[in-house]
């Protein structure tokens, strides 16, 4: 089933992104999401361009990256995405709140 396949890959993406400290904005429960997975990225357009240079195509803009696995993708594609992300994507920094003294 195409939907189950895409959602299975989406679950792998969500788990891998969270383990890397990436803020995932896609709901975790499969019944609450489609096949796309989105996460926040400060320079989303720049990160998408770096991933494209690694032959990994995602959409990046408006402060987020969208990864869209589908029927033609498999676990190896998810692994390749993470290998590329680990190479080109700066690790997310914890947000720092400004507290006036």
Buried (B, 14 or more C-beta within 10 A) or exposed (E): EEEEBBBBBBBBBBEBBEEBEBEBEBEEEBEEBEBBBBBBBEEBBBBBEBBBEBEBEBBBEEEBBBBBBEEEBEEEBBEBBBEBBEEBBEEBEEEEEEEEE
